[in-house]
Amino acid sequence: MEKRKTGKLHVITRFLKGNLHMFVLVLVFSMLNTVFNSLTPQIVRISVDSVIGGEPYNLPGWLITALNLEALRGSGWQVLLLAGAAIMVTAIISGLCNYVSKMEMAKGSEGFVKGIRDQLYAHIQKLPFSWHVKHQTGEIIQRCTSDVEVIRNFVCNQMVEVFRLVFLIALYMGIMFSMNVKITLVALAFIPVIIGYSGFFYSRIAKRFLSADEAEGELSSTVQENLTGVRVVRAFGREKFEIQRFDEKNEKFANLWIRLGRLMSAYWGIGDLITGLQILTVICVGVMSSVNGDISLGEFLAFVSYNSTLIWPVRGLGRILSEMSKAGVSIDRVAYILDSEEEQDPADALTPPIDRDIKFEHINFSYGTGYPVLKDVNFTIPAGKTFAILGGTGSGKSTLVHLLNRLYDLPAECGRITIGGVDIADMSREHLRRNIGMVLQEPFLFSRGIADNIAITREEVRHEEIREAARIACVDDSIQNFHHGYETIVGERGVTLSGGQKQRVAIARMLMQKAPIMVFDDSLSAVDAETDAKIREALQEEMGKATVILISHRITTLMQADCILVLDDGKVAQMGTHQELINQDGIYKCIYDIQMNSEDRKELFSEELPESCKYCNKAAVK
């Protein structure tokens, strides 16, 4: 499958579309704020030169006439009052512009980041199961949270700041050139040094940010795994080991950021030195120019103010360039998810009836380039029948049902699976999965109420239906014993329930689906034999005309099936009814003999239990 490659600019622009007008308003009012802020040094210049007197105002004639500035020369109090009023007015207007800019920024940034999160989440939901298997949950979460926040900060703060700073630099440079060309050129001589230094630093630090982000992803995965598996950690007394494992990941992450901190400290330290030299040089040249009469005292003060205001935005521009490295890494990490190919059905995908015969034809399958899991597997599951699959660990039992509901797609040259003669590769995935109910080996429960977990397969459901499904799954009594009954929150992954309770809740959830095909993938392994029998008996009444696929290691679960398939090393070893298979000298009889105790075996067949099984090389349990 060919992977798309999205450029950084495209990732940004695709999410800016709906909020672009807000960012335009932000830029407009930010620029107005900058313009009104630039008036303050001019007011100071006019005030100083007016009080001292004799110096030209260097203002348009109409403005001098309108403000009657010539009449104010030497009248200190009047000038100060007028200057104070002017500064107050510009400050109020500047503050209002800043307020509007910040408000629009808040709305625009939230809309922008919401769009990213929504699309990321929706896209991840549509990615193939094989993609999720390859990527750690903690890393995916980190990309959807920390990396998205970095992108938000870059686009909504730093990029907007870049436009504002470019406008500020152009405006202030124009004002400074109009005041004194020589001093302005001296001030500008340092700017290429600052920007060039920042660009050099940016190019050197990008890979270090990538390493730090990857380490953060590993740390998140470790925390997520440990918290999810807290019961296992406690049960086996692995707290010290897990703390040590976390400490190793945490130390790696901390060391990477310490090294980054050293680099950033060096960057800011050298930058401060260059900035200090620039300000000192401008002051020295300005003082000499003022002494020589090239500029007035008011102009000198205004020039120093403009230069001080200008140099920090230039530093900020350099900082933004340096931080673009981290933003670039985050954009690439988010783009990686967005570029991953979704599961897509063709427009003409079929939605045929699913209550038909299921046929596996010459199935060959391996995960990636690994060892073949299934080798030329052929069999048919008649509609409305109960079909059982037995096999050792790694024999391919679960793989068969994963292929059936297209969690994994079967390559065209590796055989085909049909339902009612229609290749499932031509069917809509959603249609197929809605009609195949599955209870997996490791049932997953959401951190919600038990009722919500059972009803999750349907949009509208009555509480009586939920209880009926729970009763069939033999879990209603257990739920009623909980303090909050069906409203009991099961915790993350159902951690507050026992293994058997989780499996039975998962069975109830599947029954709510009322699917024509039901798959039980070793889904009764955590319940005792008596409960197993009760559930199977209740299910027998409920399943009706549904096609049932049972996968189990426990022969008592499978023996009532209409047909039993035995898998061995990815191949069909045996197939038939329970009675047919125990009459054959094969794997099924061997496993049956091992699982049945001596009394049951003697009672049923009046035969001695064998000492060992030649097929599975295990000692018989007596």
ZAPA-850655 format. One record per residue: residue in three letters; y negated, x negated, z negated of N, C-alpha, C in turn. Coordinates in steps of 0.2 Angstrom, whole numbers, plus 5000, padded with zeros to 4 digits. Example, Ala and Ser with C-alpha at 12.3 -4.5 7.8 and 13.67 -1.06 7.14 Angstrom:
<rs>
ala502849344961502249384961501649344961
ser501149364965500549324964500049364961
</rs>
This chain:
<rs>
met500649965000500050005000499449965000
glu499049975005498449925006497849945001
lys497549894997497049914992496349904995
arg495949954994495349954996494949904992
lys494349884995493849834991493149864991
thr492949884986492249914985491749864983
gly491249854986490749804984490349834978
lys490049784975489649804968489149854970
leu488749844975488149884977488449954978
his488949964981489250034983489450064976
val489750024972489950054965489350084962
ile488750054962488150074959487850134962
thr487750134969487450184972487850244972
arg488450244972488850304973488750354966
phe488550314961488450354955487750374953
leu487250334957486550354956486350414960
lys486750434965486450484970486250544966
gly486550574961486350634958485750624953
asn485650564951485150554946484550504949
leu484550494956484050454959483350474957
his483150534957482550564956482250544949
met482750544945482450524938482350444937
phe482650404941482550334941481950324945
val481750364950481150354954480550364949
leu480650424945480050444940480050384935
val480550354933480550304928480150244931
leu480250224937479950174940479150184941
val479050244943478350264944477950254938
phe478150284932477850284926477850224923
ser478350184924478350114921477850074925
met477750084931477150044935476550064932
leu476450134931475750154929475650124922
asn476150124918476050094911475850014912
thr476149984916475949914918475249904920
val475049954924474349954927473849964921
phe473950014917473450024911473549964906
asn474149934905474149874900473749824903
ser473749814910473349754913472549764912
leu472349824910471649834909471349804903
thr471749794898471549774891471249704891
pro471549654895471249584895470549584899
gln470549634904469849634907469349664903
ile469549714898469049744894468849684889
val469349644886469149594882468649544885
arg468849524892468449474895467649504896
ile467649564898466949594899466549594892
ser466949614887466649614880466349544878
val466749494879466549424876466049404881
asp466049414887465549384892464849424891
ser464949484889464349534888464049514881
val464349494876464049484870463749414870
ile464149364873463849294874463249294879
gly463349334885462849344890462849284895
gly462449304900462349254905462949244910
glu463549264909464049254913464149314918
pro464349304924464449364929465049404927
tyr465049464928465649514926466249504931
asn466049484937466649484942466949554943
leu466549604943466749674944466449704950
pro466749754953466349794958465649814956
gly465149814960464549834959464449904956
trp464849954959464850024957465050034950
leu465549994948465849994941465349974936
ile464949914938464449884934463849934933
thr463649974938463150024938463350084934
ala464050104935464250164932464250154924
leu464450094922464550084915463950054912
asn463350044916462750014914462849944910
leu463349904913463549844909462949794908
glu462449794913461949744913461449754907
ala461449824905460949844900461249824893
leu461949814893462249804887462349724885
arg462149684889462149614888461849594881
gly462149564877461949534871461949594865
ser462049654867462049704861462749714859
gly462949674854463649664852463949724850
trp463649764845463949824842464149884848
gln463649894852463749934857464349914862
val464349854863464949824868465549834864
leu465549824858466249824854466449894854
leu465949944852466150014852466450044859
leu466050024864466350044871466950004872
ala467049944870467749914872468249944868
gly468149964861468649994857468850064860
ala468350094862468550164865468950154872
ala468750104876469150094882469850074881
ile469950024876470550004874470950064871
met470650104867471050164865471250214870
val470850224875470950274881471550244885
thr471550174886472050144890472750144886
ala472650134880473250134876473650204876
ile473150254875473450324875473850344882
ile473450324887473750334894474350294895
ser474350234893474950194893475550214889
gly475350244883475850264879476250324882
leu475850374885476050434888476550414894
cys476350364898476750344903477350314901
asn477350274895477950244893478450304890
tyr478150354887478550404884478950444890
val478550464895478850494901479450454904
ser479250384904479750334907480350334903
lys480350334896480850324892481250394892
met480950444892481350514892481750514899
glu481450504904481750504911482350454911
met482250394908482750344908483350374904
ala483250404898483750434894484150484898
lys483850524901484150584905484550544911
gly484250504914484550474920485150424918
ser485050394913485650344911486250384909
glu486150434905486650474902487050514908
gly486650534913486950564919487350514923
phe487050454924487350404927488050384924
val488050374918488650354914489150404914
lys488950464913489350524913489750534920
gly489350524925489750524932490250464932
ile490150404930490650354930491250374926
arg491150394920491650414915492050474918
asp491750524921492150584924492550554930
gln492250514934492650494940493150454938
leu493050404934493550364931494150394928
tyr494050444924494550484921494950524926
ala494550554930494950594935495350554940
his495050494942495450454946496050424943
ile496050404936496650384933497150434932
gln496950494932497450554931497850554938
lys497550534943497850544950498250474952
leu498250424948498550364950499250364949
pro499650334953500450334953500650314946
phe501250334944501550324938501650244937
ser501850214943501950144944501350104942
trp500750124944500150094942500050094934
his500250144931500150144924500650104920
val501250094923501750054920501549984920
lys501149964925500949894926500349874922
his499949924919499349904916499349934909
gln499149884904499149904897498649954896
thr498850004891498350054889497650034886
gly497749984882497149954879496649924884
glu496949894889496549864894496149914898
ile496549974900496250024904495650054899
ile495750064893495250094889494650054888
gln494749984888494249944887493749944894
arg494149954900493749954906493350024906
cys493650074903493250134904492750144898
thr492750104893492250104888491750044888
ser491949994886491549934886491249914892
asp491649914898491349894904490949944907
val491050004906490550054908489950054904
glu489950034898489350024894488949964897
val489249914899488949854901488549874908
ile488949914912488649934919488049984917
arg488050024912487550074911486950024909
asn487049974904486449934902486149894908
phe486549874912486349834918485949884923
val486149934925485849984930485250014927
cys485350044921484850084918484250044914
asn484449984912483949944909483749884913
gln484249844914484049784918483749794925
met484149834929483849844936483149874936
val483049924932482449954931481949904929
glu482149864924481649814922481449764927
val481949744932481849704937481249724942
phe481349794944480849824948480149824944
arg480149834938479549834934479249764934
leu479649714932479449644932479149624938
val479449634944479249614950478549644952
phe478449704950477749744951477249704946
leu477449694940477049664935476849594937
ile477349554940477149484942476649484948
ala476849534953476349534958475649554956
leu475649604952474949634950474549574946
tyr474949544941474549494937474449434941
met474849414945474649354950474049374954
gly474049434956473449454960472749444956
ile472849474950472249474946472049394944
met472549354942472449284940472149244946
phe472449264952472149224958471449244959
ser471249304958470549324959470149294954
met470349274948469949244943469949174944
asn470449134945470449064946471049034950
val471049014956471548994960471948934957
lys471548884955471848824953472248834946
ile472048864941472448874935473048924937
thr472948964942473549014943474048974947
leu473848924951474348884954474748834949
val474348814944474748774939475248814935
ala475048884934475448924930476048944934
leu475948954941476548974945477048914946
ala476748854945477248794947477848794943
phe477848824937478448824932478848884934
ile478648934937479048994938479748974942
pro479648934948480248924952480748884947
val480548844943480948804938481348854934
ile480948904931481348944926481848994930
ile481649014936482149064940482749014942
gly482548954945483148914947483648894942
tyr483348884936483748864930484148924928
ser483848984928484249044926484849054932
gly484649044938485149054943485749014943
phe485548944941486148894940486548914934
phe486248934929486648954923487049014924
tyr486849064928487149124930487849104934
ser487749064939488349044943488849004939
arg488648974933489148934929489548984924
ile489249034922489449074916489949134918
ala489949154925490249214927490949214925
lys491349164926492049154925492249164917
arg491749134913491849134906491749214903
phe491349254906491249324905491949354906
leu492249344912492849374914493349354909
ser493449294907493949274902493849314896
ala493249324894493049354887493249424888
asp493149464894493249534895494049544895
glu494449494898495149504898495449494891
ala495149444887495349434880495249494876
glu494649534877494449594874494949644875
gly495249654882495749694884496349684880
glu496549624880497149604876497149624869
leu496549614866496449634859496449704858
ser496149744862496249814862496949844863
ser497349814867498049834868498449824862
thr498349764859498649744853498549794847
val497849814846497749864841498049934843
gln497949954849498250014851498950024850
glu499349974852500049974851500249974844
asn499849934840500049934833499949994829
leu499350024831499250094827499650144830
thr499850144836500350194839501050184836
gly501250124835501850104832501850094825
val501450114821501350104814501950114810
arg502350174812502950194808503450134809
val503550114815504050054816503849994812
val503249974812502949914809503149924802
arg502949984799503149984791503849994790
ala504250024794504950034793505349964793
phe505149914797505449854798505049794794
gly504549814790504149764786503849714790
arg503549734796503249684801502549674800
glu502249694794501549694794501249624794
lys501549574791501349504791501349484798
phe501949494802501949474809501449504813
glu501349564812500849604817500149574815
ile499949564808499349534807499249464810
gln499749424810499749364813499649364820
arg499949414823499949424831499249444832
phe498949494828498249514829497749454828
asp497849414823497449364822497449314827
glu497949294831497949254836497549274842
lys497649344844497249374849496549374847
asn496349394841495649394838495349324839
glu495749274837495449204837495249184844
lys495749204848495649184855494949214858
phe494949284856494349314858493649294855
ala493749274849493149244845492949184848
asn493449134849493249074852492949074859
leu493149124863492849124869492149144869
trp491949194864491249214863490849164859
ile491249124855490849064852490649014858
arg491049004862490848954868490348984872
leu490349054873489849084877489249084873
gly489249094866488649094862488349024863
arg488748964863488448904863488048894870
leu488348924875488048914882487348954882
met487449014879486849054879486249024875
ser486448994869485948964865485648904869
ala486048864872485748814876485248844882
tyr485448894885485048924890484348944887
trp484448984881483749004878483348944876
gly483748894873483348844870482948804875
ile483348784881482948754886482448794890
gly482548864890482048904893481448904888
asp481548904882480948904877480548844878
leu480848784879480548724880480148724887
ile480448754892480048754898479448804898
thr479548864894479048904893478448884889
gly478648844884478148814880477748764883
leu478048724888477648674892477148704897
gln477448764899477048804904476348824901
ile476448864895475848884891475448834889
leu475648774887475248724885474848694890
thr475148684896474848654902474248704904
val474448774905473948814907473348814902
ile473448814895472948814890472448744891
cys472848694892472448624893471948634900
val472248654905471948654911471348704911
gly471448764907470948814906470448794902
val470548754897470048734892469548684896
met469848644900469448594904469048634909
ser469348684912468948724917468348754914
ser468548784908467948814904467448774902
val467648714900467148664898466648634904
asn467048634910466648614916466248674919
gly466348734916465948784919466248824925
asp466948804926467248834932467448914930
ile467548924924467648994921467349004915
ser467149074914466849094907467349094902
leu467049094896467549104890467949164890
gly467649224892467949284893468549284898
glu468349244904468949234909469449194906
phe469349144902469849104900470249134895
leu469949174891470449214886470849264890
ala470549304895470949354899471449314903
phe471349254905471849214909472449194905
val472249174899472849154894473249214892
ser472849274891473249334890473749354895
tyr473449354902473849374907474449324908
asn474349254907474849204908475449224903
ser475149234896475649244891476149304892
thr475749354895476149414897476549404903
leu476349364907476749354913477349314912
ile477249264908477849214907478449244904
trp478349294900478949324896479349364901
pro478949404905479349444911479749394915
val479449334917479849284921480449264917
arg480349254911480949234907481449294907
gly481149354906481649414906481949414913
leu481649404918481949404925482549354925
gly482349294922482949244922483549264917
arg483349304912483849324907484249374911
ile483949424915484349474918484749444924
leu484549384927484949354932485549324928
ser485449294922486049264919486549324916
glu486249374914486649434912487049474918
met486749464924487049494929487849464930
ser487949404927488649384928489149434924
lys488949454918489349494914489349564917
ala488849584920488849654923489249654930
gly489149594933489649584939490349594938
val490549554932491249564930491449634928
ser491049664925491149734923491249784929
ile490749774933490849814939491449804943
asp491649734944492249724947492849754944
arg492849754937493449784933493449854934
val492849894934492949964935493049974942
ala492849934947492949944954493749944955
tyr494049894952494749884953495149954951
ile494949984946495250054945495050104951
leu494450104952494250154957494550134964
asp494650074966494950054972495750064972
ser496050074966496750084966496950154970
glu497450154974497550204978497850264974
glu497550324975497850384972498450414975
glu498850454971499350494974499050544978
gln499150544985498850594989499350634993
asp499350694994499750734998499450755004
pro499750755010499450775016499250845016
ala498750865020498550925020499050985022
asp499550965025500151005027500751005023
ala500650975016501150965012501451035010
leu502151035010502551095009502551125002
thr502651185001502751214995503351264995
pro503951244997504451284998504751314991
pro505251354991505551374985505951324982
ile505951314975506251254972506951274969
asp507151334969507751364966508351354971
arg508451294974508951284979509351224977
asp509851214982510251154981509851084981
ile510051044977509650974977510150924979
lys509950884984510450834987510150764987
phe510550724984510350644985510750614990
glu510450584995510750565001510650485002
his511150445001511150375002510550344998
ile510450354992509850324988509950254986
asn509550214988509450144986508750134983
phe508750104977508050094974508050044969
ser507450004969507349954964506649954963
tyr506449934957505749934954505449874957
gly504949874961504649814964505149784968
thr505149714967505649674971506249654966
gly506349694961506849674956507549694959
tyr508049684954508749704955508849774957
pro509249794962509349864964509549904958
val509249964956509450004951509950054953
leu509850084959510250124962510550104969
lys511250114970511550084976511950134980
asp511650164985512050204990512250264986
val511850304982512050354978512050424982
asn512550454982512650524985512950574981
phe512550634980512850694977512450754978
thr512750804976512350874977512350914970
ile511750944969511750984963511651054965
pro512151094965512151164967511551204963
ala511251244966510651284963511051334957
gly510651334952510851374946511451354942
lys511651284943512251254940511951204935
thr512351194930512251134925512551074927
phe512151024928512450964931512250904926
ala512750864924512650814919512750744922
ile512350704919512450634921512550584915
leu513050544916513250504910513250424913
gly513050384909513050314911512850264906
gly512950204906512750154901511950144902
thr511750104897511050084898510850044904
gly510350064908510150024914510550044920
ser510950104919511450124925511050164930
gly510450184929509950224934509950294932
lys510150314927510150394925509450414925
ser508950384922508250414921507950404928
thr508150344931507850334938507950394943
leu508550424942508650474947508150534946
val508050554940507550614939506850594940
his506650524939506050504940505850504948
leu506450494952506350504959506350574961
leu506650614957506650684959505950724958
asn505650704953504950734953504450684955
arg504650634958504150594962503650554957
leu503950534951503550484947503550424951
tyr504050404954504150354959504250384966
asp503950354971504150384978504650334981
leu505150374984505750334987505550314994
pro505550244995505350215002505850255007
ala505550265013505850305019506550275020
glu506650205020507250175022507750175017
cys507550205011508050195005508350265004
gly508450305009508750375008508250425007
arg508550485005508050545004508350594999
ile507950634996508150684991507850754994
thr508250804995508050864998508250924993
ile507750974993507851034989507851094994
gly508451124995508551175000508451145007
gly508651085008508551055015507951025016
val507451035012506751005013506650945009
asp506450885013506350825010505750825005
ile505850804998505350814993504750764995
ala504850715000504250675002503750715006
asp504050775008503550815012503250875008
met503450875002503250924997502550904994
ser502150954991501650944987501850924980
arg501650864978501850834971501650884966
glu501050924966500950964961501451024961
his501551054967502051104967502751084964
leu502951024966503651004964503650994957
arg503150964954503150944946503051014942
arg502651064945502551124941503251164941
asn503651144945504351184946504951144943
ile504751084941505351044937505051024930
gly505451064926505251054918505650994916
met505350944912505650884910505550874903
val506050854899506050834892506250754893
leu505850714892505950644893506350614887
gln506550544888506950514883506450504877
glu505850484878505350474872504850534873
pro504950584870504450644871503750624868
phe503250644872502550624870502250694868
leu501950684862501550744859500850724858
phe500350764860499650754859499450764852
ser498850734850498650734843498250804843
arg498650854843498350924842498850964838
gly498751034838499151074834499851084838
ile500351104834501051104837500951164842
ala500651214841500551274845500251254852
asp499751204851499451184857499851134861
asn500251094858500751054861501251094865
ile501551154862502051194865501751224871
ala501151254871500851294876500451254881
ile500551194881500151154886500251154893
thr500951184895501151194902500851254905
arg500551294901500251364904499551374901
glu499151404905498451414904498351474899
glu498751524900498651584895499351604892
val499451604886500051614882499951654876
arg500451694874500351734868500751694862
his500551704856500851664851501551684850
glu501751744852502451764851502851724856
glu502651714862502951674867503151604864
ile502651574861502651504858503251504853
arg503251554848503751554843504451564846
glu504451604851505151614854505451554857
ala504951514861505151454864505351404858
ala505051404852505151364847505851384844
arg505951444843506651474841507251444845
ile507151454851507651434856507851354855
ala507251314854507351244853507551224846
cys507651284841507851264834507351224830
val506751244832506251204828505751254824
asp505851324825505351374822505351364815
asp505951364812506051354804505651294802
ser505751244805505451174803504651184803
ile504451214808503651224809503451274804
gln503751324802503551374797503551344790
asn503951294789503951254782503251214782
phe502951194787502351154787501751194783
his501351164780500851194776500351234781
his500251214787499751244792500151274797
gly500851274797501251314802501151284809
tyr501051324813500951304820500251274822
glu499851274817499151244818499251174815
thr499751144813499851084810499751024815
ile499250984814499050924818499650874818
val499950864824500550814824500350744823
gly499750724824499550654824499650624831
glu499350564832499450524838500150514840
arg500350534846501050534849501550574844
gly501350614840501750654836502050614830
val501650564827501850524822502050554816
thr501750614814501950654808502550684808
leu502850694814503550724815504150674815
ser504750704813505250664814505450654821
gly505950614823506150604830506450664833
gly506850704829507250764831506750814832
gln506250824827505750874828505250864834
lys505150804835504750794842505150814848
gln505750794848506150814854506250894854
arg506350924849506350994849505751034851
val505151004849504451034851504451014858
ala504650964861504550944868505050994872
ile505651014869506051064873505751124873
ala505451144867505051214867504451214872
arg504151154873503551154878503851154885
met504451124886504751134893504951204895
leu505251234889505451304890504851354892
met504251334889503651374891503451374898
gln503651324902503551314909503951364913
lys504551384911504951424915505051404922
ala505251334922505351304929506051324931
pro506151324938506851334941507251274940
ile506951214939507451154938507251134931
met507751124927507551094920507951024919
val507650974917507950914916507850894908
phe508450874906508450854899508750784899
asp508250734898508450664899508550634892
asp509150634890509350614883508950644878
ser508750704878508250734874508550764868
leu509150754866509450784860509750724856
ser509550664858509850604855509650594847
ala509050624845508850614838509050674834
val509450724836509650774832510350774830
asp510550804825511350794823511750844828
ala512350834827512850864832512850944831
glu512750964825512751034823512051064827
thr511551034826510851064829510951054836
asp511251004839511350994846511751054849
ala512251074845512651124848512251194847
lys511851204842511451264842510951264847
ile510651214849510151214854510451224861
arg511051194862511351204868511551274869
glu511851304864512051374864511451424865
ala510851414862510251454863509951444870
leu510051374873509751364879510151394885
gln510851404883511251434888511051504890
glu510851544885510551604886509951614889
glu509451564888508851564890508751534898
met509151484899509151454906509251504912
gly509651554911509851594916510051564922
lys509651574928509851554934509551484936
ala509251454931508951384932509451334933
thr509251284937509651224938509551174933
val510051154929509951114923510251044924
ile509850994923510150924924510150894917
leu510750874914510750854907510950774908
ile510550734905510750664904510850644897
ser511350614895511550604888512050544888
his512050514882512550464880513150504876
arg512950564874513450604870513850654874
ile514450644874514950684879514950754876
thr514850764870514850834868514350874870
thr513750844872513150874875513350894883
leu513750854886513850864893514450904895
met514950904890515650924892515651004895
gln515151044893515151114896514851114903
ala514551064905514251064912514751084918
asp514451114923514851134929515151064932
cys514751014932514950954935514650894932
ile514950844931514750784927514850724932
leu514250684933514250624937514150564932
val514650514934514650454930514350394934
leu513850364931513550314935513750244931
asp513850194936514050124933513750074937
asp513250034934512849984938512550014944
gly512250074944511850104949512250134955
lys512950144954513350174958513750234955
val513950274960514350334957515050314956
ala515250314950515950294948516350354948
gln516150404945516650464945516150534945
met516450584947516150644947516650704947
gly516550754943516950814942516850844935
thr517250894934517150934927517450884922
his517250914916517550874910518250864910
gln518650924911519350924911519650874916
glu519350874922519550834928519450754926
leu518850744923518750674921519150644916
ile519350684910519750654905520450654907
asn520650684913521350674915521350614920
gln520750584921520750514925520750454921
asp521050404923520950344919520350304921
gly519750324918519150294921518650284915
ile517950274917517450264912517350324907
tyr517350384910517250444906517750454901
lys518350444902518850454897518850394892
cys518650334894518550284890517950294884
ile517450324887516850334883517050394878
tyr517350444881517550504877518050484871
asp518550434873518950414867518550374862
ile518150334864517750304859517350344854
gln517050404857516550444854516950494849
met517550514851517950564847518250524841
asn518250554836518550524830519350534830
ser519750504827520450504827520750574826
glu520450614821520750674819520650724825
asp519950724828519850764834520250754840
arg520350684841520750664847521450684846
lys521750674840522450694839522550774839
glu522050804837522050884836522050904844
leu521650874848521550904855522150884859
phe522350814859522750794864523450764861
ser523450754854524050734851524250664853
glu523650624854523750554857523450504852
glu523650444852523350394848522650374851
leu522150354847521550324850521650254852
pro521450234858521550164860521150114856
glu521350054855521050004851520349984854
ser520349984861519749964865519749994871
cys519149994875519050024881518949964886
lys519449964891519449914896518849914901
tyr518449974901517949984906517249964903
cys517149974896516549964893516649904888
asn517249884887517349824883517049834876
lys517249894873516949904866517549924862
ala517549904856518049924851518050004849
ala518550034849518550104848518350114840
val518050174839517750184832518250234829
lys518650214824519150254821518850284814
</rs>
